[in-house]
Amino acid sequence: MTGRRGREGATAAPPLDAAGFARAVPVSRETLARLEVYARLLVRWNRAINLVAPASLGDLWARHILDSAQLMPLLPAAPEGRPRVLLDLGSGAGFPGMILAMLGAGEVRLAEADRRKASFLREVARETGTRVTLHCQRVEALAPFAADVVTARAFAPLSRLLPLAAPFLRPEMPGAAGGVALLLKGRRLQAELTAAAETWHMQYEAFPSRTESAAKILRLKLLDLENLGRDTTTS
């Protein structure tokens, strides 16, 4: 599927609204209402703190909400007998992690070190009744736990991101799939993959973005997780 539009393209599609989002991503009326509250809070808070680029708010349903929601069909199946555990690195304004939590992704944890952004995320969770766990600290300082999915958007290039994600990705075991990283990436994806491959043994698939023609969604699994990449620095 081609992107809805290129952010630098000559032809701009009309801005997406809540109704258009609901046609693109069928959700319940209750979920749509929560997303509308989220959108209003984003606009209000963005006047005081830099959550997203102000120019993106004119099309926030596409640029941020649909951009995050498009990850849902690419998530691994929920494990039998327990919720899927998802960790969102550098959540910022909550994209994609908070959106995925609202859409029922499972047990969602948001890692965001900036206290003002963390305050915004708490407000969104409270106002929308969304259950998330918020870690207001740097990812490097977060005690590792086993996640089925690690997500990130505009957080870091792969060479810096993978050492941060690796301690949280659930190891593959007999009868149980290992964790995967699901990452929203831009036009430099191939260069990032080439650089990361010097250190990491991995399998990956790249899917076209629904919101930006030059962007990709990377679904990646680290192989030999016990042995590879552990000496890589994160500085």
N, C-alpha and C positions, 0 to 999 in steps of 0.2 A: 504494500500500500504506500502511495506517495504521501509526503507530508501535506498537512492542511495548507500550509504556506511556508515559504522561506522567509525568515525574519529579515533577510536582506533582499528579498525578491521584489520585482517590479510590480507584481499584481498582488494586492492585499485582499484577502477574503474579509467579508463583514465580521465584526467581532462576534464571538460566540457568547450567548447568554445562557442562563440557567436552563431554559427550555431546550435550547440547542444541545447543551451538554446531556440532558436527559434522553434526547433522541440518540445521541452518539454512544452513551453508556447508560443503558436502562438501570434505574435505581428506584427504590421505593420513594414515596412522597416524603416519608420521614427523613430518609437519608438526604434527599435533595434539599429539604428545609435546613438540615444541619449544615450542608455545604453552603447554602446561601448566607447563613449566619457567619460562617467562616469567612466568606468573601467580604462581607460588610466589616468585620473586625480587621481584616487585612488592610482594607482601604483606610480605615480610621487610624490604626496604629502606624501605618506607613508614613503618616504626616509627621510623626514624632521620632521614629527610629527607622533606620534603613533596613527594612526587611527584604524588599525586592526593588528592582529598578522602577522608579515612578512611571516611566513610559510604558511599562508592561501592564499597568493596571487597566488600561483601556481595553485590553483583551485578556483579562486575568483568567476567565473560564477556560480559554484555550492554552494560554502560556503557562499556567500554573496548575489548574485543577485537572483538566484533561491530560496534560503532560504527565502528571503523577498517576492518574487513574489508569492510563494505558498499560501500566505494569501489572495490573491485576491478573489478566489472562496468562501472563508469563510466570507467575509464581508457581513453585512446585506444589504438588498436592499436599494438603494438610496431613500430617502423620496420624495414624490410627490411634485413638485413645487419648490424644492430647492436642492442644491448640498449636498451630504453626507459630514459631517464634521468629519475629522479624526485628532486626536492628537497623535503624536509619542513622547513618553517620553524618555529622554536621548538618542537622535538620534545618537550621535557619528558621525560616517562616513555616516549616512543617511539610515541605515538599521534598520527596514524595511521602514521607512516613505518616504524617497526620491524615492525609487523604486516604491512604491505604487502610489505616485504622478505621476510618469512618465507613469504608466499603467492606469491612469485615475480613481483613487480612489475617487476623489472629491476635496473638499477644504481641503488641507492638511496643518497642522501646525506642525512644528518641534520644540521641546524644547531641547535646548542644552546649558549648562552653560559655557562650555569650549570655550573661545574666539577663539582659534586656530582652533578647530573643526568647530565652527560656520563660520569662514572665509572660510574653505573648502566647507561647505554646500552652502554658497553664491556663490562661484566660480562654483560649479556644477550647481546650478540653472541658473546662468548667461550663462554658456557655452552650456547648453543643452536646454535653453528656457523653463525650468520647473517652473511653478507658485506654489510657496509655501510661507507660512508665517513663518518666523524664529523668535523664542523667545530665545534670548541669555541671559538666566537667569535660576536660579534654579527653579525646578518645584514648590517647596514650596512657592516661591515668585510670581508665575504667577497668575494673577487674574483669577478666575474660569470663564469658559464659557461652554456652552452646546455642547458636542461632541456626535456624534452617535457612534463613535468607538475610543477607546484608545488602542494604540499598544505599545509594548516594546519588546526589545530583549537584553538579558544579562544586565538588568538594576538593578534589585533588587529582592530579594525573595518576595513572595506574601504578607507576613506579613508586609513588608515595602512598597510594591508597591501599594497595594489596598487603603491605606489611601491617597496616592498621586493621584490616578486615580479617586477616588470616587467623588471629587468636580466637575469633568469635565463630568462625565457620565450623559447624558440627562435623566431626570426622566421619568418614564413611565406614560403616560397619556391616557385617553380614546381615542381610535382610533389611537394612536401613540405608537410605540414600544420604550422602553427605550434604553439607550446606552449599548454597550457591550465592554468588554475588550478582545482583541485578542493578545495573548502573546506567544512568542516562548520560550519554556522551555526545560530544560535538564532532566537528569536522577533523579534528586531530586524532581520532580514534586509532587509525592504523599505525601512526607513528608511536602512540602510547603502547599499543600491543607489541610492536617491534622492540621497544625499549624494555618492557616488562618481561618479554620472553628470554632475555639474557639472564634472568634470575629465577623465574618461576616456570614450573611445568604445569600447563593448564589446558583445559578444553573450553571452547567458547563458541557462542553463536551470536550474530549481530542481526537485529531486527530493525526495520525502518520505523522511524518515529511518525506518529499520526499528527504531530503538531509543528514539525520543522523539517523541511526537506533534506537539510544537510546533516541532521542528527540521527543517531542510532541508539538502540537499546541493547546493551551488552549483557548477555547472560553467561556467566563464567564460573567454572569449577576449578579449584586448585587441586592438582594431583600430588600424591606423595606429600601430603600436608605435614606429616610428622617430620619430614627431613628437609624440605625445601624452604628457603626464604627466611628461616628463623634468625639468621645473622644479619639480615638487611636492616639498615638503620632507617629511622623515620624522620630524621631531621632534614 
